[in-house]
Amino acid sequence: MQLPNKIFLQLFFLLITSSIFGQYFPSRNFTTSDGLPNNAVRSLFLDSKNVLWIGTENGVSRMENGIFTTIDESHGLGHNSCWDITEDSDGNMWFASYGGGVSKFDGKNFTVFTTKNGLLANKTRKVFPFKGKVYVGTEQGVSIIDIKTNKLITPKVPEHKEDFISLAFVEYNSEVYFTSTFEGLFKIDESTSIPQIIPIILHKNSYSLGLFGSTLYSGNEGHINEFDFNKISKGDKSSVNFGKSFVWQFAKDKRNIIFAAAWGVYTPDGGLYTIAENKMTDVSSAYGIDSKILLNVVYDQFNDILYVGSNNNGIYQVRLDKIVDYNSFDSSSIIDFENFNNHKLILENKGVKILNSKQQIIKSISIEDFKNTEMFFYKKGKNIFTKQSAESRDFELNFNIPTNEIEFYEIVKNQNSFWINSNIGIFEIDKNYKLINYLPKHSLKIGFGYDNKLIETITYAGVRVYENLKTLEHTHYSKFKKNTPQYIVKILTNKNKTYLLSVFNGLYVYKNGQFQSYLADGIWKEKKFKHITKNNKGQLILAAEFGDVFVIDDSKSFKILKTISKKQIIGNTILFLESYKDYILIGTEKGINIYKDGIVRLIDKEQGLKDCRITTSQIFNNTLWLGTQKGFYTIDLNRLIAAQLTVSEIGISSIAINNIPLKPLKYKWFRYNSKQLISDYKHNSFSIDFVPKGHSFPNKLKFRYRLNQNNRWSPYSEKTNLFLPYLPSGNYNLDIEVFDMNAGKSRFFTILQIKILPPFWLSWWFITITVIGLSGIIIYSFLRIKRKSNERIIIQRRIAETKLEALLSQMNPHFTFNAMNAIQDFIISNDIDNSLLYISEFSKLIRKTLENSSKQKITIDEEIEYLEAYITIENMRFDNRIDFEIQISDEVDTCFTKIPTMLLQPFVENVFVHAFNDSSISPKLIISFKMISETILECKIIDNGMSLNATKKSKLHQSKGIQLTKERLSLLQDSKNNSIEIAFTENQGTTVTILLLV
């Protein structure tokens, strides 16, 4: 008995050991198809900006945002075969090449050091920075370069038999150590003016060094030598040897796990190893690395990423945070999960496995066990199975289904037992994980109501609710009743209600022992559902397979609280639906949509969810379990919903104007070295490449841009390139908004100010000069026109004055002619006295006429004096019979008010010529002056002569003096209005009214 028990125990422990299935880290392989210049990666280095540099056999690449930028000999690199990379304290990059010496890069220019500059050999292997110097390991020894002055010093190499190949450096207690492949470990003593190389441990075959604390690992041929620096300083040079293969580089992560990149050279035992307790463990498979020729490994502490370089298949990026953990589970197809205490029950296509907290299988129920249980109950109670109470179209059980054709549908927990439905019936498993019961029922969907009664849905025959599972006593609900659930895919109990979800008939509820259809009763018109869950507030969350997601409250009355549109969900098909805290987890073929407050984050293959074809889901405590057809995922939900790093800055990597790239001088460290870009109006089409920094998952970024604050945003795009064609002249502030689907955050950056100069005719200086010139021309033209106008006015005034003078000169002869006629009449009458008197008065009048003829205007006093003299002479012809009166109003200032010279004389003359004759009775002449406004003087000449006859006579004889007077007034007053009005009154005389501007 002891031997079989021993064998059993051995088999049991073997089962336990083999049940710890492999867990995998999310990884990605980058090769030449992704932009790497060569798949032979010789070196990896993370600089102070957390940029990964990759040295290959065909140039050096920088990887940012998943994009490679390559530099090679055409850019100034000394040699394309780059075997090591480092960064000095000034931020300069150094590249060791195998054949071209060492290259120093300051962000713009390269400085190359070769044997011509004193380098020991052009075949260099390593570059190591320390205290303002760079130590170069070559095929023949070590050279030291000052990073400030570029001065090169080469210590004397100790005597050696083979090439003194210096492969690796470390610093311990502020001293630099290096290893030589065939000689061992040496120290560089710089206490003297010329550094010296001092042997420390002379041993053969050393290909790498890794120093962690005081522990020094030296990669040897087929094993690792482990030394202790503290012991070395005391003279103890012993080592512990372990492991296998050739280790070419070491790295340690923040968990203190030490990694080793190995290549066996002569044996196929290379790969990625971890080192612990003097053991090397091959973890290549778990880390997704399929190359056996690994030469380097570096760790990105900021992003918790391991980079591994191979000599044949590019580089591998391995994410160590393991938010998403994968268990291959022997490639089993996972159907459903449940839990009990700290155990997990996993229903798969081969049966049920129970896992402990370490995901170790502690018990299995095989598919054969289910078949045996079915046949046991069948043979024991065969008569029970022949009494089918279902309707005619119920699924009938086929007890002849072979074991390999058994199909499991789900696992349902009720109190302390588990129920599994399948195509051979329904099975019960107790808390000890034993098959204890069997129901001869074929149901695609079962569940337990709020009252712990089993609900069996029948695809074509309604629903059964079991009151007694031992006797199969039940209540059958006919499919012909409107409230009977049909086509049910999910059953969920929430407090005192159980909800049943239909793919065609919407939502049903089971409460108070009855079913209700929300669709049939008009409560909710939605018909198609596939998934249901509840959140921490007791609200229901429902989703159709290809539709929207709804959050409803059905505690008191039905109410839709929120609708998540299908457009917001990334993916076409909803595969699972879960809720955790305030988050809704929506699984699609694209990944996991994490929804909260209108923002969606996406978890997919970048975070490790390589297989998104999820078959089932469950949340246990703080962990999301997702089943697939080849294993399952476990996801730490607290880490998943934690705040994520997102883009911290955006740099411009290249600019082309009118398809012509900017010169290299415009860039430093592969970034456009300015915040402003100035161009003219002819060069106004721009292609701009940009690189986001500070995030973990480049494929989760979407970008949109605008050219000014008032412009609309462009649509979102995943491209890191902008094309801005034919921009009009003006100033632009190029803004980019980044939405990070991993972090669920947006950030806004102003990356460039673009200034497009207008054509010269639209430039401010040209417009200013033009405005000033046009203003000058206009002002000059205006002044010239004004001057011409003034000259024309002066000329016209002079012409008027000349014309007036001419008129006056015409009036004087006219008056003289009349006066001479009067004198002639006196002489003919032989009236000597009157002749003499008349001649005397006439001479005075002639004198006044001559005086006034040179004046345009005279005062009223002067005009009255002239008129009195004239009337006196004219009245002498009428024997002084004509009564003469001059009337002046008080408001008239006769001393200062001026009127045109001899203006009234022609009208007075006309009175004496035409108004009176010898038969006139009491002839009278009145001359009046009156101000009818402040500026208008009214002058009237009134007589009581022959008005009617005078009218007829005036038509036959127009006084030349009156016509001249009218012309004078039109010239002087510049008025088209008639300023002289002559009124004739029958048998009462004539009134002449003259209006003058004074």
Protein Blocks (a to p, Z undefined) as FASTA:
>chain_A
ZZmmmmmmmmmmmmmmmmmccdddddddddfknopabfbdfbdcddfkopacdddfebcc
ddeehiacdddfknopabfbdcbdcddfkopacdddeheapaddehjaccdddfknopab
fcdfbdcdeehiacdddfkbccdddfklopacdddddddfbdcddfbdcdeehiacdddf
klopcdddfkbmbdcdddfbdcehifbdcdehjaccdddehiacdddfklmmnopacdcd
ededjdfbdcddfkopacddddeklaccbccdddeehiacdfklmnopabfbdfbdcddf
knopacdddfklopadddfklmaacdfklopacfbdcdehjbccdddfkbccdddfkopa
fbdcdfklmmmmmmmmmmmmmmlmmmccbdfkbccddfkbcfklcccfbdcdehjaccdd
dfkbccdddfkopafbdcdbddfbdcddfkopacdddfknopaddfblklopacdddfkb
mklcghiabdcdehjaccdddfklopaddeehiacdfklnomamcfbdcbdcddfkopac
dddfklccddddfklbgcdfbdcdfklpgcjbdfbdcdehjbccdddfkbccddeehiac
dddfknopablcdfbdcdehjaccdddfebcddddfklmmpccdddfbdcdfbdceehia
cdfklpgehiacbfbdcddfklmcccdddddehiablklpccdddfbfkbccddddfbfc
dcdehiaedddddddddddfklopacdddfbdcdddddfklgmklmmmmmmmmmmmmmmm
mmmmmmmmmmmmmmmmmmmmmmmmmmmmmmmmmmmmmmmmmmmmmmmnopaklmmmmmmm
mmmmmmmmmmmmmpmbdcfklmmmmmmmmmmmmmmmnoomaccdddddfklcfklmccde
hklmmmmmmmmmmmpcfklghiadddddddfbfkbccdddddfbdfklmmmmmmmmccfk
lmmmmmmmmmmnopabdfbdcdddehibccddddddZZ
